[in-house]
Every structure is written in structure tokens, then in C-alpha cells.
């Protein structure tokens, strides 16, 4: 637990402070909520029509006349996402709108498969039991593992892990360990591609951090929950309603043209229709949005900070294809399956297994709603061919779909996720900027805590709000993370052997 900084309970009404939060994804919603709960006047600006950022959803009409919600795809709400889940508890105290999936199954095209359902959750037995049970860790290959190099994974410390491993790729690090090839393709490659990047370009520090978060740093394991309805209905619409009840102004469909520091020590936010003064701002944008806004705000920040923002990079393009089939997939198909060795295909979701909207469509039509993800696509690849390959790969993974007709399909191509490239950690911008009234938040922001992906977005959003609240003497919000080092004395002492 990271305790909240003490201070007054709320901003004084007579001197109420104003903050503009730019970006309505997880990071922006976390910052806006944390500030509004302390009596700060918040305006949340979002360029899109809907909130949620990379977890937004929007309505679309299928060829059969059905009105459904499309999104950028499946996301797993792992149980180590303490701060994201705390944010969702604001409108759903029992997290009843999250549905647990029974397993995180993995399948390789050569027939290997893995499961996490029966793995004990107590570290270090979780990692040991997974290796012992899995066919992807054959004894002959385990005997070849470089134990000295591998011991470092037993005590991942943040931020020390970046000093040790940020200069090497995840792929090369596993080579150094002599990690079993089958396990690399089935398990670690699936994890590394969850960063939307090829393991050859991903920092080994990020991969090691994931290992710590899910195996040796926590007792929640790799089981996760998913929303029981599309993202807007289950998550963001209730949170937006709560923000409005707290006095916040939520402005969707609003593009920010520029930010300009003003003589009063605050920031002026210019849109197409107005120019608003705020005492401070939180910029919770994706990489392209942040880079563009800083470029269009020449007076914001000092040259060194502006250059760091300008060097942020995005991961390669990825594709989310959702298909509505006229027949059901086999009844024993899991709600989610991670795949490897099937070409482009990285995972398959059968939405009616857990999402109410899809289940109602399936019950009405007798069909299935299936979603396919393909990460790290070529920059100049043939996109139509990639879509066709995904459908063909689905029919290989789930052969019964060969007889299914596609009633309708939606294909989303995106290229806006951050790239955690080798050697990039020290250069990433932090929550605090060179302007005391401007904070950054998002999953690409450098954060010296053991958090990643959606949880990094939520955590940095809260950290940005806490930094502003501390500046004004207002009490902050407590945060939770997995421990920032190995949990047990045994694993820490074993890891120490690798340093000698």
C-alpha cells in the first residue's frame, strides 16, 4: 500500500480549483475521478464521441438489422489490477459487472497447450507448478537452462530491473537463459505480444516485470475477469454519470487544439469553440495524441521535456476482427484462447460466453460472435489479405467454423499503442513535467512501480491527481501494487546468487 499524502479533505468552495483532464481513457478517468472526489472542478476533454480510450465502444448496425456495440477488442481485467479495480468499484462496489473466466488457456499449432486454472496461486509455487505441469517445459530442455541467468527473475525489483534488463530484448534475454523453445513460443511470446510488439523489439525489463506481477509478485495468478456487457454500458457510462454528479464537466467530441501556460500560473486549453483557463492540466492521451498536442503547443514545457515526448514511439499496427457467424462454435470452446504458431492469429474470443449483448444475439439467431486479434502486423502489409488470413486461421483453430457463414464482420486497424522498446525506459516522460501545473498519465508513462498495461494507465492517472492535490495541500488517494521486489526471503536470496 502506498499511503495517501495527508492534507485537507477537500478543496475550499471559495477558492475552488479547476483542472482540465485531456483524454477520456482509463488514465484520464482515473485522474478526473480522484480530483473530483476532492472537490476540484474538473473538465474532462475527449476527442472521440465516447469515453474509454482504447477500451471505448460504439454502436453499429449489422446486415441482419441488429444494433450492436463494436470495440477495439477483448481486454483481460487481471486481479492484480488493484487501482483499476478500485476505480471501477466507485460505481460497482462488488465488481458484479465483471465476470470471471475459468482459465487462461494457451494453444500452439503443433498441439502443445497450457492452462492456468489448476496452478496454485501462492508464489513461488505458482511458477514452479506451472513449469512442472506444462508439456512446454520438457525435462531435457529444462536441464539446459542457464540457472545463474534465470535466477534474476526470482527477485524482480522496480526500478532496478530496468537498469539490468532494459538494454536487451525479451527475445535475446530468453536466449541468454536458454529458456525452453516450446515454452517461449507458447507462454512468454503470448505475454510479450500483449504489449502489441514483437519479442525482438520489446525490452526484456518489461517482460521480466510481467513475470513478477503475475507469477512471483502476487497471489492472484493469471486468472482474470471480463465485463459482462460492452465497455460503455458496463464500465464507462456509469463512471461518467458519477463524475457529473461530483460536479465534473464531461466534454466528448472535443478536440484540443493547443495548451498555453498563462500569466496566472495555470494553463489555457484551446478548443475549436473556446479558450478555457485551468489551474492545472492532466494530459492522459495516447502516444500520437500527446506528441501532436505538444507539437501544437510551442510554449508548453522546456526543450528537453518536449524532445522526450517527441521521441515516444508506437508499436506496430494490429488488427481486431469481429465476425458474426450463422452457426455456433462448439459448446466447449473457451471464452478466450491465446494462440501461437497460427500465423497472424494471437487470440480468439467467443463473446457470447461472457458478454450479455453477444449472448442475446446468439440466443436470438443461433449463431456465434467471435473476435480475432493479430498483433505486430507489417507496417505496409496487405490489410485485406491479413483479414482473410485471420478468418482462415480461425477455421484451423476451430474446425467447426469452416461450415459457418459470416453474417457480418467488423475490422479495426490501429497503430496507437506505446512501444516499450529496448533501451527506452530512461527516456520515457514521467508523471511530472517541466511545468508544475501539467501532469502526464497513461500506460506509456514511466512509473517506478510494478504495474503494466491497463493498471499502469489507472495508476499514473491517480499519481497525476495526487501530485496536483499535494501541491494544493489536499489529501491524496492511497494506491496498491504488488510488492516492488521478490515476495519471499528464499527467492530473494536465490536471486542474489545470480549477481555473483
N, C-alpha and C positions, 0 to 999 in steps of 0.2 A: 504494500500500500504506500502510495506517495501522498502524504498528508496535505490537506488544503492549507494554503497560506492564510493565517488569521487576518482579520480586518473587520470593518463594519459589515453588517448583514446585507445591506442594500445601498444602492446609490440614493442620495438625498433627492427628494422630489424637486426641491427648489433649484438644485444645480444638476438636474438630470443630464447624464452624459449620453452622447449619441455615437453609435458605431455603425459603419457600413460594412456588411459582410458580402463579399463579392464571390459568388459561386454557391449554388444550392445543392451540392452533393453531400456526401457523408461529412466531410470536414467542415463545410460551411454550416450545415445544420447543427453539428455539434457545437461549433463556436457560437452561433446565434442563440442556441438554447441556453448554453452556460451563461452568456451575458444577459439575456432577457430574464433569466431566473434571479439575477441580482439587481434587477431594476434598471438596467441600462436600456436606453431607447435604441432598438436595433432595426435597421432596414436591411433586408436580405434581397440581394440582386441576383437574378438568374437569367441568363440569356435565352435558354430554352423555354418552351411552353410549360414544362413540368419539372418538378424537383426530383432529386435523386442522383444527378450526375451520371456516372457510369452504371448506376442501378435505377435509372429512370424507366418509365414505361409510358406508352402512348397508345391510343385506340386505333384500330384498323378494322376494315370490313373484309371478310373472306368472300370468295366467289359463291359460297352457298348462302350468303346473306348474314352469316354470324358476325356479331360485333365482338371482337376480342382485343386483348392487350398484347402488344409486342414490346420487347425489351432488347437489351444488348446481351441477354443471356444469363444462364444459371450462375449463381454465386453461393458458395457454402458458408454458412454462419457457424464457424467453429466455436466451441465452447470456451476457448481461451480468449475470445474477443470480449474481454471484460468491459472495456469502456464503450464499445459499440453496443453491447447488450444493455449496458446501463442507460445509454441514450434511448434505446427502444423501450426500456421499462418506463420511461416518462409517460407513455400512452398505453402501455401494455404491461402492467406490473408483474404478471405471472408469465410473460412471454408466451401467451396462449396462441398468438398468431404465428409462432414458429413451430414447425413440425419436425420431429427427429426422424432422420433416415437411419435404418438399422445397420448400415455398413458403408464403408468407403471401398468398394471393390475395384480392383485393377486387373486388366487382362492384356496380355501380349499376343500378337498374331501367331506366335509359334506354339501357343497352347498354355503357356505359363499364366497363372493367375494368383492374386493375393487378396487377402481380406484382413480387415482390422477389427471386425466385430468381436472376435474371441480373444483378442490380445489384451492382457492385463494393462491397466492404465497407470499403475504406480511405477514411476521411474526408479531405478534403471531397468526394472524387469520388463517394462513395455518394449524397449528396444531389443533386449535380449530374447524375449519370447517371440517377437516378430521375426527375427533372424532365424531362430530355431524352428519355427513352424513353416517358414516360407520355402517353397521349392526354388525360389530365385537366389537362394544362398546355399549352393551345393557345397558340401564339406571340402571337396578338393580345392575349390576357389577360395573358400574362407581361409584355408591353410596358407594361401599365398598373400593374404592381406598384410600390408606394412603396418604392423601393430603400433609401432612408435609414432607414425604419422597419424594413424586413426585415433589414437588416444586423445588428441586435441579436441575431438568432437565431444568428449565426455564433460568438458568444462568450458562451454562457450560463454565468454564474458563480453558484455557490451559496455563501452565501445571497443574494448581491446581486440575483439575478433576482426575488426576492420583493419587494424594495424597488422595483424598476422596474415589475413587471407584476402584482403581486397585487391591485391596485386596479381592474383591468379584467377583463372576462370574456374567455374564449377566443374567443367569437363576435365581440365588439366589436374585439378585437385583430386578428383576421384581416380585419375590415372596414377597420381603420386601414392595414393593409399593402396593402389591395386584392388580397388573395390570390385567385387564380382560383376562381370559384364551383364549377366542376366538381371541382377538386382538393379544395376544402374539404369538399364533401359526401362524396367518395369516400375520402379519406385522413384528414384531420385530424379529421373528425367521428367516424370509426371509432375513432381513438385516444382522443379526449376521452370518448366513451361507454364506453371501457374503465374509466373511473372511475365508471360507473353513473350518470352525470349528464348533463343537457342542456348543450351548449356555452355556452348563455346564462347558466348559473349557475356554471360551472366557472372557477376562477381561471386567467387566461392564463399565470401563472407555472408552474403545473403542466403545462400544455400545452407551454410552451417547454422545460421540463425534460425532458419526454418526447422532444422533438425532439433535444435534446442527447444524451440517453442512447442513443438508437437510431441517430442519423444522424452527428452530428459529434463525439460524445464517445467513441465506441467503434468497434472494427473488427469487431464481431460481427454488425452489421446487424439486420434484422428477421426472421431465421430463428430457429426455436425447436424445442424438444423437448417431448414429452408422455410421461407414464408409460405403460408397456406393459401395465399391469394397473390395476384400480381403485385409487384413492388409498390405502386402508388396506393392501392387500396389497403394493403397490409401494413405498410410502414410510413410512407411519406405524407399522405393526406392527413392522417391523424396527427402527425408531428407538426405539420403546417398549421392545422387548426389550433393546436396548443400554443404555438408561437403567437398566433394572432390574439389568443386570449391573454397572453402575457404582455400584450401591447406592441408586439413587433409588427412591422410592415413587411409583407412578402410581395416582392415585385418580380413576377415571372415575365418572360418575353421582353426583357430589358437588357440591352447591350450597353456595356460601359465603354465609352469612347476613350477616356483618359482619367488619370488621377493627378492632382496637382497639390503639393503642400501649400498651405496658405499662411498668412501673417499671424493668425491666431494659434498656430501650432498644430492645427489639425490638417485635414485633407479634404479637398474638394473633389467630388465624384461627378463627372460629366457624363450624361446620357444624351440620347438624341432629343430629349424633350426638356431636360432641366439640368441644373448645376447645383448640387447639394453639398453643404458643409457638414462634415462629421468630425468629431473629436479624434477619432481613430478609425482604422480600417483593418479588416482581416481579409487577405486575398487567398481564397480557397478554390483556385482554378486548376484545371488540368494543365499539363505542360504547354501545349500550344497556346492556350488561353493566357497563361501567365506570361510567357515570352512575348506574345503580341501586345498585351496591355502595358508591360514595362517599356517595350519599344515605342509605344504611342504616348508614353508619359515621360518626356525627356527630363523633367525636373525631379523625378522620384528617385531617391536613393543616390548613393555615391557611385563613382565609376566602377570600383571593384565589385560591389554588390550587383550592379547591373550586368557586368560581364559574367558573373557566376550564373545568374538567371539565364542569360543568353546561351550558355553552354549546355543547358539541360537538353537531353535527347529523349526521343520517344522510341519505344520498342517497335519492331516490325509490324506490318498490318496483320490483323486477324479477322476471321470470318465467323459469324454466328448464323447458322441456317436453321430455321424452324419450319417443319413440314407438318401439315395436317393430312393424315392418311385415312383412307376409306375403311380400313380394317384395323383391328387391334394388334399390337405386338403381343408376343407370348405373355401369358399371365405371370410368369415367374421372372420377367425382366425387371432389374432393379430400377429405382428412380434415377440413379446416377451410376455411370460406369466410366472410370478412367481407362483410356486405351493407349497402347503403344505398339508400334510396328505395323500400323494400318495406314501408312502414308500420311496424309494430311490430318487425319482424324485424331483428335486429342481426348474427346469425351463425348458421351451420349447421355442425354436425359430423356426420360419418359415422363412428361409433365403431369399426366393425369394421375400418377402415383401419389402426388403430394399437393398439387395446386388445384384449388377449388374450381376456378374458371375452366381449366382444361378438363377436369373430371366431369363437369357438367356438359361440356361439348362432346366428350367421349360417350357419355351415357345417352345423349340425345341422338348421336349419329352412328354409334357403334365403331368409331374409328379411334385413332391414337394421335397424340400431339408429341412429336419427337424433335428434340433440339440437338444440333451437332456443332461442335466447336473445332476450329482449326487455327492454331496459333503460329506465330513466326512465319508468316507467308512471305514469298518473294516480293520485293518492292515493285517490280514491273511484271509480275506474273499475269497469266491469263485468268481473269476473275471468273468468267463463265465456266472455264474448264475446271477451276477449283471447286465451284459449286457442284458441278456434275460428278467430280471425283468423290466429294463428301457423300452424296447420295449412294454412289456405288459402294463406298466403304461401309455405309450403314447396312446395306444389303448383305455384305460379307459378315459383319459382326452379328446381325440379327437376320438370319436367312429367311425367316417368315415374311419379312418386308419386301421380298422380291415379288410377291403376288399382290402387293398393295399399290393402289393408285394414289397419286398425290393430288388431293383435292385443291390444296393451295400451299403456297410457300412464301416465306419472307427471308431475305438475305441481308444481313447487316455487315458491312465492311467498316472497320475503324482502325485508326492509327494514332491514338492519343494517350496510350498508357506509358508510364515512365520506364526508361531503360536503366537498370541498375548495372551499368557496365563495369568491367574490370577497371579498378583504379579511380572510380568516380566519387567515392564516398566523401573525401575531404573537400571536394569542390562543390558538393551539393549545398544549396542555400538552407539555412536553418529557420526555425520559427521566428526568431528575432531578426530584424533587418537593420540597415543603417539609418532608418528613420524610426525614432522611438514610438511613433504612433501607428506604424504599419507592421503587421504580423503576417506570416505565411502559414498555411496549413494544407495538408494533403499527403497522399501516400508517397510522393516523391521527395518530401521534405526530410532533411537529415534530422534524425531523432535518436539520441543516445539512450534508447530504451529498447528492450526486446519485444518489439512489435513489428508487424508487417501487414501489407495489403490493406484490407478494409479497416483493420484495427489500427494501423498507423494513421490512416486518414482521421478516424474518430479521435485518437489520442492527440494528434497535433492540433486538431480543432479545439480540444479542451485546453491544451497547453497555450495556444494563442490567446484564448479568452482569459485564462489565469494570469498570463503576463500583463494584459491590459488591466485586469482587476487589481493586481498587485500595485501597479503604477498609481492607481487611484485610491489605494488603501481599503479596497473592498475584499471581503473574504473570497477565496477561490474554491475550487471543487477538488475533492480527492480523486486520485486515479489509482488504477490497479494494473499490474503487469505480472507476467511470470517472473521468477527471480532473475536478476541480471547476471547470474553465474550458475554453475552446476549446483543442483539442489542438495547433493549428499557429500559428506566428507570423503567417502570412498571414491566416488567418481572424480572429485577434485584432486585427490592425491594420485590417482592413476593418471589423470591428465598431466599432472606436474612432471611425470616421468618423461613425457614427450619433449619437454623443454631441455632435457639433459642429454 
